[in-house]
Amino acid sequence: MAEIGVQPLSFKGFMVYLAVGLILLIFQTTISPWLGPWGYAPDFILLLIINLGLIAPLVKGAALVAVLGFLKDASGGGSLGLNPFIFLLIFLAIGQVRQNLDPKTPGYLLLFIFVFSLAGGGLAWFLIYILGEPLDFISLCRSGPLFVYLISAVGTALVGPIFFWAFDRLQALIEAAPEEET
């Protein structure tokens, strides 16, 4: 019995999703700060990771998620390996959830994206704290970075259905294109 929503991911599909991830990463690091100053921008790479968690098989999806996480780390600086670890945990958690639920309905999709966006951010904050960066939680709540992240999670959830619609069209194009024999 196949899992709910899992699609085969060919090499061509892997490369297409990698290219889409690179485009989203470039957009997020260059154009997005102008659209959402002070860090209020949605996380487009996380939307791709959540979508891959819903449709991709375990091994190929995990490899793609890890590559995208390392690319995000390389583009943003900070602790190398933090984003791949967080993205893999999110991918694996979604893999468990997708077996029992169908989160592609519009209202549920907003909540699903918001919850995983908050979980990813909370995990990032926790891991940074564990790695030795002291965080004073109370002062963060008052001074704004946690509030900024909450607003970013809401923004990610609000733009999520648009991106998921585009990802669904992309998946249909990948499946419709004939696979070349080598």
C-alpha positions, 0 to 999 in steps of 0.5 A: 500500500502506497502512502497518501500523496507520495509521488515518484521523484525521478532524477529530472523531478529532483533537478527541477525541484533543486532549481526551484529551490535555488530560484526561491533562495535567490528570491528570498535573499535578494528581493524578499528583504525589500518586500518585508523589511526588518525580517518580516518576510515569509520563508519560501524555502520552508514552503518548498520543504513542506510541499516536498514532505507531502509529496516526495518519497523518503530517500530522494526527498530527504536528499533534496531537503538536505541539499536545500538546507546546506544551500540556505546555510551557505547563503545566510551564514551562521551555523553550517548544518543547522538548516539541513537538520531542521529541514530534515526533521520537518520533512520526516515529521510531515512524512509521518503526518501525511500517512494519516491526514490530507492537509491539502484542503485550503483552511487546513493547509494554512494551519499546517504551514503555520504550525510547521513554520513555528516548529522550525523556528522554535527548533532553530532558536532551541538549537542555537541556544544549545550550541552556546548562543545565550538567549534571554527568552523574556527579553526576546519577547519584549524586544521584538525578534520573537515577534518578528518571527511570529509575523514571518510565520503568519506571512509564510502561512498566508502565502503558502496556498499560492505557492502550493498551487504553483508546486502542484502545477509544477508537479503536473508538468513534471509528470506530464513530460515524457521521461527520456531514455538514456 
